[in-house]
Amino acid sequence: MSADTVSAGPLWAAMYHSITDSAVDPYQVTVSPARLDRQLRWMRRHGLTGVSMERLLLARARGSAAGLVGLTFDDGYVDFLTNAVPLLRRYEFTATVYVLPGRLGGTNEWDRPGPSKPLLTEDGIREAAAAGMEVGSHGLRHTDLTEADDALLREETRGSREALSAITGGEVTGFCYPYGTVDERAMTAVREAGYRYAVGISPGPLTGLFALPRVHIGQEDTAPRLFLKRALHGRRREPVPYAAYAPYVDTPAVEAAAQEGSAS
């Protein structure tokens, strides 16, 4: 498969944040463990397999992504490790967690007012990776890249990638735009920092490998709502061609990984 190959059509990726029981959720970013369990069970019953974004893109580049759902968790909360990972492993799913190496062991200070929630430490990040989860960058400190000057933009993209690579001991390939905000300048900085893909939220004129859209999944998403969201995600716009995951597509190892992802 050449680097010019494209995979047309919508890409099904779900966006989560915090997984915990909470009576206060002003930003609608919290899903209870019980609800997540039911949502993952719904996916399994409908022949869907949750995978990390990297595995989804590998399979997509090969044309074998049918039945795969990208599962993503923004911000890197401790509850991803304590509440989400056990459920993901129960269903033999994987996921991507986008973390903030500039706030290790800190809290979600950007969500004020709102409940304070602890973020993963270095050990927590390594534990998530050891559990088979992809670790991606959410920047250093949850900064809106469209408002950052050049120096801060480099720090939030290249600097966060280097910090995470030092923590995990591996390559960091994915980036998640804080607040979902992205423009040409931010997208260029992410690409030049060495990432191989990036995710946002809603589809837009920049949609592609460095601005992949996702569907927000919340506490109120019961089985009927999940069915509608999946259907509407595929039909609400004309199919958009995404460039193939070019750095990987011509190696036997990638083909094997793609086959593994589609079979899991």
Number of C-alpha atoms within 10 A of each C-alpha: 14 11 14 9 16 19 19 15 14 19 24 22 26 22 20 23 22 24 26 21 15 11 9 10 13 12 10 14 16 20 23 17 21 14 18 23 18 15 19 20 16 17 19 16 10 11 10 18 24 27 26 25 28 22 26 27 30 27 27 25 27 20 17 18 23 15 16 27 23 23 25 28 23 23 25 32 28 22 19 25 20 15 19 22 19 16 21 20 14 12 15 13 24 26 27 26 30 26 29 31 28 17 20 19 17 16 18 19 15 11 12 10 9 13 14 13 15 16 23 25 20 15 13 19 28 17 15 23 16 11 15 15 23 23 29 30 34 29 31 23 20 22 19 17 26 16 12 14 9 13 8 15 21 19 17 27 27 21 19 25 27 17 17 25 17 13 15 18 10 11 15 21 19 24 28 30 27 24 14 15 17 23 12 12 12 22 22 11 18 27 17 13 19 17 20 20 22 24 26 22 22 14 18 12 7 14 17 18 19 26 27 23 25 22 22 17 22 22 18 11 18 15 14 9 12 18 14 11 18 14 12 12 17 14 12 10 11 10 13 15 16 22 18 25 25 17 10 17 22 15 10 10 11 18 18 12 14 24 18 13 25 22 14 13
